[in-house]
Amino acid sequence: MDDSQTAAPPSRGPSPRRLAGALLGLVHGHVALFSEELKEQQARTVTLLILTGLCVLFGLMLIIGVSAALLILFWDTHRILVISLLCLLYASGLLGCGWNLVRRMRNAPAPFSASLEELARDREQLLP
């Protein structure tokens, strides 16, 4: 045998198999975290939608009932004043809720923030 056919000494760096295993483990952890956050976000969204729908339903029923009671009570004396005050009250409620909604949407935290933080930490550890 000549020297060109002898086996090269094993390298001291990580083997491709180890590197692939580590990369696969890293990706698996991130996918599991993302999946868990997605499930939590979905359950939270469904609950919020159901509660919001019920609040809207009962709120509208209350508004209709109170408005009808006030109009019946003041029909003979101050019907126009009561209608105007009710409209002003409803308009101010609409503006207040709309402002609150826009403010909350602008200040909402980014979804999947834990996954993004984990990816940033991994990038810092892997890159020199």
C-alpha positions in Angstrom: 0.0 0.0 0.0 1.2 3.5 -0.7 0.7 6.5 1.5 -2.0 8.1 -0.6 -4.5 5.4 0.2 -4.1 5.5 3.9 -7.0 6.8 5.9 -6.9 10.4 7.0 -6.7 11.0 10.8 -10.1 11.8 12.3 -10.8 15.6 12.5 -11.0 17.3 15.8 -14.1 19.4 14.8 -17.7 18.4 15.0 -18.8 15.7 12.7 -21.5 16.4 10.1 -23.7 13.8 11.9 -23.4 15.6 15.2 -23.9 19.0 13.6 -27.0 17.8 11.8 -28.3 16.2 15.1 -27.8 19.4 17.0 -29.4 21.5 14.3 -32.4 19.1 14.2 -32.7 19.3 17.9 -32.6 23.1 17.8 -35.3 23.2 15.1 -37.5 20.7 16.9 -37.4 22.8 20.1 -38.4 25.9 18.2 -41.2 24.2 16.3 -42.6 22.8 19.6 -42.5 26.2 21.2 -44.2 27.8 18.2 -46.8 25.1 18.2 -47.6 25.6 21.9 -47.9 29.3 21.5 -50.1 28.9 18.5 -52.5 26.7 20.5 -52.6 29.2 23.4 -53.2 32.1 21.0 -56.0 30.1 19.3 -57.8 29.2 22.5 -57.5 32.8 23.8 -58.9 34.2 20.6 -61.9 31.9 20.5 -62.7 32.7 24.2 -62.4 36.4 23.6 -64.6 36.2 20.5 -67.3 34.3 22.4 -67.2 36.7 25.3 -67.2 39.7 23.0 -70.3 38.4 21.2 -72.2 37.8 24.4 -71.2 41.3 25.8 -72.5 42.9 22.5 -75.7 40.9 22.6 -76.5 41.8 26.3 -75.3 45.4 25.9 -77.6 46.0 23.0 -80.6 44.4 24.8 -79.9 46.7 27.8 -79.6 49.8 25.6 -82.8 49.1 23.8 -84.6 48.4 27.1 -83.3 51.6 28.9 -84.0 53.7 25.8 -87.5 52.5 25.5 -88.2 53.0 29.2 -86.9 56.6 29.1 -88.8 57.4 25.9 -92.0 56.0 27.4 -91.5 57.9 30.7 -90.8 61.3 29.0 -93.0 60.9 25.9 -95.5 63.6 26.8 -93.1 66.2 28.2 -89.5 66.0 26.9 -89.4 63.5 24.1 -87.0 65.5 21.8 -84.6 66.2 24.7 -84.5 62.6 25.8 -83.9 61.4 22.2 -81.1 64.0 21.8 -79.4 63.1 25.1 -79.6 59.3 24.3 -78.0 60.0 20.9 -75.3 62.1 22.6 -74.6 59.3 25.1 -74.4 56.6 22.4 -72.1 58.7 20.3 -69.7 59.4 23.2 -69.7 55.7 24.1 -68.9 54.8 20.5 -66.0 57.3 20.4 -64.6 56.2 23.7 -64.7 52.5 22.8 -63.2 53.2 19.3 -60.4 55.2 20.8 -59.7 52.5 23.4 -59.7 49.8 20.6 -57.2 51.7 18.4 -54.9 52.4 21.4 -54.9 48.7 22.4 -54.2 47.6 18.9 -51.3 49.9 18.5 -49.8 48.9 21.9 -50.4 45.1 21.6 -47.4 42.9 22.1 -46.1 41.0 19.1 -47.5 37.5 18.8 -45.1 34.6 19.3 -42.6 36.9 21.2 -41.2 33.9 23.2 -40.3 32.1 19.9 -38.7 35.2 18.6 -36.7 35.7 21.8 -35.5 32.1 21.7 -34.4 32.5 18.1 -32.5 35.6 18.9 -30.7 33.9 21.8 -29.8 31.0 19.6 -28.4 33.3 16.9 -26.3 35.0 19.5 -24.9 31.7 20.7 -24.2 30.3 17.3 -22.7 33.4 15.7 -19.3 34.7 16.9 
